[in-house]
Amino acid sequence: MKYTIFFLLLLTLLLQHAFHVEAPSIPILDGISAVEERWHAAAARLARQWRNPTDVLTILLIIGGDIVQKALAQLSGTYFVPVAFSFGWVSQSFNALLAAFGDGALMPLASTPSLLINVHSGYARLNFSWILNRILRGVEYNLEPLDAALCVSVFRSKAYYHGTGNDWLWWSGVITIILQLSIAVIPCAAQDDWTILLVTIIGICLALAGGCVPQWQKEKWGARTDNKNTTFCLTRGNGFQHVVVVQNLGPGCLNLEDLAMPRRDGCSTSCKVVVSLLALLWILFLINVAGLIHNTWYLLGVGLLGMAQNVSVAAFPRQPQAVGLPLELVERVQGPKVMQVLMNTERRFPTVGAALVNVFFPGKLRDDEQKFWAANAKERLPGSQPLITPLAIVRPGVAVVASATSPPDRVARRLTT
């Protein structure tokens, strides 16, 4: 078949050349020509798009808002927040606008559930704080894989400060901004095209303006300070391997119970005005980007570099002092048996192990375990009432209230909704 088509094509060309007459129309040849024309047209359009991708920039600018929000949550706290300009800032600006006029919370909530236990009162509550969740995650991340069933890390807390430490994640934003400007300068030097540089500078300025909104700082450390020494335990609950114990050596230390329940006081009028203005400016920025025709690869490179920095900041853990909560490691207690670790923790740090018993052992304890906790309670609190440690959640709809020093009688009551 292919040889026949080739022969017909050759015959047609010979007739046109020899007799200067138009060859008769052959349906098969006409079909082949039409397909070939469409193929070349599609290839030309693709080549044009790859030379200067325009529409894709507009689409990329409206995705990835949650990544930008988490990067801002990591680095915010001062008036210079080096979260680089990237794809997703337009989406983030409208998320912030919705939050400002909605529940008034720019900071994200904790990504994974955890429990915060006040060792002295024995009360446990769910932790919704982004900061506390990241501190627990950072302790888990920085420790090497353990063979132990449970590891209790005890820290001393010092007075907190408004601001963030200049660790490598903070400096990555500064370096990324410099690199972005360096890329945007290339069209200026090579083709005398200042458009990409101007757009990049505007995007960086808008990104820095979005990070210095005071509401970020207000929410990040929205808690009272302790004027007395208080100890807290932070853990993901039964079945998890790590417990973080924080001993507040007030005054000036944050009350972690306040921090665990983010306040919803709402945004001020000035905050709403600023967030609304930023959303409007990002829309105008998006319109200008949609009109770019030349050298768009440079702007795409600027955005990709910024996105890489945003993802790194949002994903990697930071040291507690880098988020304004300086913690000093005192000791780690670990072992192959969870109950043994809790007993050793109780011997080293009284009341800490007792506060964790009902979290990791919601059921009935053995006789020797009951005797141990009862004896320690009498030595620790002579003549006082047993410490009551409520377990925040055992299963959906059921809470357990139990005595940490005399656990045989466990009473389960169903929560009403």
KOLKOL-9415 format. One line per 8 residues: for each residue x, y, z of C-alpha. Coordinates in nm, 2 decimals. Layout:
N
X/Y/Z  ...
END
This chain:
417
0.00/0.00/0.00  0.28/0.24/0.09  0.45/0.18/-0.24  0.13/0.25/-0.43  0.09/0.59/-0.25  0.46/0.67/-0.32  0.41/0.59/-0.69  0.10/0.81/-0.72
0.28/1.10/-0.55  0.57/1.07/-0.79  0.34/1.05/-1.09  0.16/1.36/-0.98  0.48/1.56/-0.95  0.60/1.44/-1.29  0.28/1.54/-1.46  0.29/1.89/-1.30
0.65/1.94/-1.40  0.63/1.81/-1.76  0.29/1.94/-1.88  0.24/2.23/-1.65  -0.11/2.12/-1.58  -0.27/2.05/-1.25  -0.29/1.68/-1.17  -0.63/1.53/-1.10
-0.73/1.54/-0.74  -0.67/1.21/-0.56  -0.87/1.17/-0.23  -0.60/0.97/-0.05  -0.33/1.23/-0.14  -0.56/1.52/-0.02  -0.61/1.34/0.31  -0.24/1.29/0.36
-0.17/1.66/0.28  -0.44/1.77/0.53  -0.30/1.55/0.81  0.05/1.68/0.73  -0.06/2.04/0.75  -0.24/1.99/1.09  0.07/1.81/1.22  0.30/2.10/1.13
0.05/2.35/1.28  0.04/2.16/1.61  0.41/2.13/1.62  0.45/2.50/1.55  0.21/2.58/1.84  0.40/2.36/2.08  0.73/2.51/1.97  0.59/2.86/2.03
0.47/2.76/2.37  0.80/2.61/2.48  0.99/2.91/2.35  0.78/3.15/2.57  0.54/2.97/2.81  0.27/3.23/2.90  -0.05/3.07/3.01  0.12/2.82/3.24
0.26/3.10/3.45  -0.09/3.23/3.52  -0.20/2.88/3.62  0.10/2.81/3.84  0.05/3.13/4.03  -0.28/3.02/4.17  -0.17/2.68/4.31  0.03/2.59/4.61
-0.12/2.84/4.86  -0.10/2.59/5.15  0.27/2.55/5.10  0.32/2.93/5.12  0.11/2.94/5.43  0.32/2.68/5.61  0.64/2.85/5.50  0.51/3.17/5.65
0.41/2.99/5.97  0.77/2.86/6.00  0.95/3.19/5.95  0.70/3.46/6.06  0.75/3.66/6.38  0.95/3.96/6.28  0.90/4.23/6.02  1.14/4.07/5.78
1.01/3.72/5.68  1.23/3.58/5.40  0.97/3.36/5.23  1.06/3.39/4.87  0.83/3.49/4.59  0.69/3.18/4.42  0.39/3.01/4.27  0.11/3.00/4.51
0.12/3.36/4.65  -0.20/3.46/4.47  -0.38/3.16/4.63  -0.23/3.24/4.97  -0.35/3.60/4.95  -0.71/3.49/4.91  -0.68/3.23/5.18  -0.55/3.50/5.41
-0.84/3.73/5.30  -1.09/3.45/5.38  -0.93/3.39/5.72  -0.92/3.76/5.81  -1.29/3.81/5.76  -1.37/3.46/5.88  -1.23/3.29/6.19  -0.94/3.54/6.21
-0.66/3.28/6.20  -0.38/3.32/5.95  -0.17/3.05/6.12  -0.24/2.69/6.02  -0.35/2.44/6.29  -0.14/2.14/6.39  -0.11/1.89/6.10  -0.12/1.58/6.33
-0.31/1.53/6.66  -0.12/1.53/6.99  -0.19/1.56/7.36  -0.06/1.83/7.61  -0.07/1.72/7.97  -0.02/1.96/8.27  0.18/1.74/8.51  0.07/1.94/8.82
-0.30/1.95/8.76  -0.31/1.63/8.57  -0.54/1.77/8.30  -0.49/1.67/7.94  -0.61/1.85/7.63  -0.57/1.82/7.26  -0.30/2.03/7.11  -0.39/2.25/6.81
-0.08/2.47/6.82  0.14/2.46/6.50  0.45/2.56/6.71  0.41/2.28/6.97  0.33/2.02/6.69  0.65/2.12/6.51  0.86/2.10/6.82  0.73/1.75/6.88
0.79/1.66/6.52  1.14/1.81/6.54  1.24/1.60/6.84  1.11/1.29/6.66  1.30/1.39/6.34  1.63/1.47/6.50  1.66/1.15/6.70  1.81/0.84/6.54
1.58/0.54/6.50  1.53/0.39/6.84  1.50/0.03/6.95  1.33/0.15/7.27  0.96/0.12/7.31  0.94/0.47/7.46  1.17/0.77/7.48  1.10/1.05/7.73
1.30/1.37/7.64  1.30/1.62/7.93  1.37/1.99/7.84  1.40/2.31/8.04  1.23/2.61/7.89  1.36/2.96/7.91  1.18/3.29/7.86  1.05/3.31/7.51
1.12/3.59/7.27  0.93/3.75/6.98  1.13/3.65/6.68  1.29/3.36/6.50  1.64/3.24/6.49  1.85/3.29/6.18  1.91/2.92/6.10  1.98/2.78/5.76
1.60/2.79/5.67  1.59/3.16/5.74  1.91/3.23/5.54  1.78/3.01/5.25  1.51/3.28/5.19  1.77/3.56/5.17  1.99/3.36/4.93  1.69/3.26/4.72
1.58/3.62/4.68  1.93/3.72/4.57  1.94/3.43/4.31  1.59/3.53/4.18  1.71/3.88/4.12  2.02/3.75/3.95  1.81/3.54/3.71  1.58/3.83/3.63
1.88/4.05/3.54  1.98/3.82/3.25  1.72/3.95/3.00  1.82/4.31/3.09  2.19/4.24/3.01  2.13/4.02/2.71  1.83/4.18/2.54  1.77/4.51/2.72
1.43/4.37/2.84  1.36/4.50/3.19  1.01/4.35/3.21  1.11/4.03/3.39  1.32/4.22/3.64  1.04/4.46/3.72  0.79/4.18/3.76  1.03/3.99/3.99
1.09/4.29/4.21  0.72/4.35/4.25  0.66/3.99/4.34  0.94/3.99/4.60  0.81/4.31/4.76  0.45/4.17/4.78  0.58/3.85/4.93  0.78/4.03/5.20
0.48/4.26/5.27  0.26/3.95/5.32  0.50/3.81/5.57  0.53/4.12/5.79  0.16/4.14/5.88  0.15/4.17/6.27  -0.13/3.91/6.29  0.13/3.63/6.22
0.33/3.73/6.53  0.01/3.77/6.74  -0.11/3.42/6.66  0.22/3.24/6.68  0.28/3.33/7.04  -0.07/3.40/7.15  -0.04/3.28/7.51  0.00/3.41/7.86
0.34/3.38/8.04  0.39/3.16/8.34  0.50/3.32/8.67  0.56/2.99/8.84  0.74/2.67/8.75  0.51/2.44/8.56  0.58/2.11/8.38  0.40/1.99/8.06
0.41/1.67/7.87  0.36/1.66/7.49  0.30/1.33/7.31  0.09/1.18/7.03  -0.06/0.93/7.27  -0.06/0.56/7.32  0.13/0.37/7.06  0.38/0.65/6.98
0.74/0.63/7.07  0.82/0.98/7.20  0.72/1.21/7.48  0.85/1.57/7.52  0.86/1.70/7.87  0.89/2.08/7.91  0.98/2.23/8.25  0.89/2.60/8.25
1.13/2.79/8.47  0.93/3.11/8.48  0.88/3.40/8.47  0.87/3.48/8.10  0.80/3.12/7.98  0.49/3.07/7.77  0.19/2.89/7.92  0.18/2.59/7.69
-0.19/2.52/7.78  -0.28/2.85/7.64  -0.06/2.79/7.34  -0.22/2.45/7.27  -0.56/2.61/7.23  -0.51/2.89/6.97  -0.72/3.20/7.04  -0.97/3.32/6.79
-0.99/3.69/6.88  -1.03/3.79/6.52  -0.82/4.02/6.30  -0.81/4.39/6.37  -0.96/4.64/6.12  -0.61/4.74/6.01  -0.52/4.38/5.95  -0.83/4.33/5.73
-0.74/4.64/5.53  -0.38/4.53/5.47  -0.48/4.18/5.38  -0.75/4.31/5.14  -0.51/4.55/4.98  -0.25/4.27/4.93  -0.51/4.04/4.77  -0.60/4.32/4.52
-0.23/4.38/4.44  -0.18/4.01/4.38  -0.47/4.01/4.13  -0.32/4.31/3.94  0.02/4.12/3.95  -0.15/3.81/3.80  -0.30/4.02/3.52  0.04/4.16/3.43
0.20/3.82/3.43  -0.07/3.69/3.19  0.03/3.96/2.94  0.40/3.86/2.92  0.51/3.73/2.58  0.89/3.74/2.57  1.15/3.58/2.81  0.89/3.41/3.02
1.13/3.12/3.09  1.33/3.35/3.32  1.02/3.43/3.52  0.94/3.06/3.53  1.28/2.99/3.67  1.24/3.26/3.93  0.91/3.10/4.04  1.05/2.75/4.05
1.34/2.86/4.26  1.11/3.03/4.50  0.88/2.72/4.52  1.18/2.50/4.61  1.26/2.73/4.90  0.90/2.74/5.02  0.87/2.36/5.01  1.20/2.33/5.20
1.09/2.57/5.47  0.75/2.42/5.51  0.88/2.06/5.53  1.20/2.07/5.73  1.19/2.09/6.11  1.35/2.37/6.30  1.52/2.38/6.64  1.29/2.51/6.92
1.50/2.82/6.98  1.46/2.91/6.61  1.08/2.95/6.66  1.12/3.16/6.98  1.09/2.89/7.24  1.44/2.81/7.36  1.46/2.46/7.51  1.76/2.30/7.68
1.78/1.92/7.69  1.82/1.78/8.04  1.79/1.41/8.00  1.64/1.13/7.80  1.48/0.82/7.96  1.42/0.53/7.74  1.39/0.15/7.75  1.24/-0.16/7.59
0.93/-0.16/7.81  0.69/0.13/7.83  0.59/0.08/8.19  0.95/0.05/8.30  1.03/0.38/8.12  0.75/0.55/8.30  0.86/0.42/8.64  1.22/0.53/8.57
1.09/0.87/8.47  0.89/0.89/8.79  1.20/0.82/8.99  1.40/1.09/8.82  1.12/1.34/8.77  0.84/1.30/9.03  0.48/1.33/8.90  0.59/1.32/8.53
0.56/0.94/8.50  0.23/0.94/8.69  0.08/1.19/8.46  0.16/0.96/8.16  0.03/0.63/8.30  -0.33/0.67/8.19  -0.22/0.79/7.84  -0.02/0.48/7.77
-0.21/0.23/7.99  -0.58/0.31/7.98  -0.67/-0.04/8.10  -0.63/-0.21/8.43  -0.27/-0.23/8.57  -0.11/-0.54/8.73  -0.09/-0.56/9.11  0.28/-0.48/9.13
0.23/-0.17/8.90  -0.06/-0.05/9.12  0.15/-0.09/9.43  0.44/0.11/9.27  0.22/0.41/9.17  0.03/0.41/9.50  0.36/0.40/9.70  0.51/0.68/9.50
0.20/0.89/9.54  0.21/0.86/9.92  0.58/0.96/9.92  0.52/1.25/9.68  0.20/1.39/9.82  0.16/1.29/10.19  -0.19/1.34/10.31  -0.31/1.48/9.98
-0.57/1.35/9.73  -0.46/1.12/9.45  -0.36/1.29/9.13  -0.64/1.28/8.88  -0.53/1.24/8.52  -0.81/1.24/8.26  -0.73/1.07/7.93  -0.83/1.31/7.66
-0.95/1.05/7.40  -0.96/0.67/7.42  -1.20/0.62/7.13  -1.44/0.85/6.95  -1.71/0.96/7.20  -1.56/0.80/7.51  -1.34/0.96/7.77  -1.18/0.80/8.07
-1.12/0.97/8.40  -0.88/0.78/8.63  -0.65/0.81/8.92  -0.28/0.80/8.84  -0.20/0.68/9.18  -0.47/0.42/9.23  -0.57/0.30/8.88  -0.77/-0.01/8.95
-1.10/0.17/8.94  -1.14/0.31/8.60  -1.47/0.48/8.51  -1.56/0.54/8.15  -1.83/0.78/8.07  -1.97/0.86/7.73  -1.94/1.22/7.61  -2.26/1.39/7.50
-2.24/1.60/7.19
END
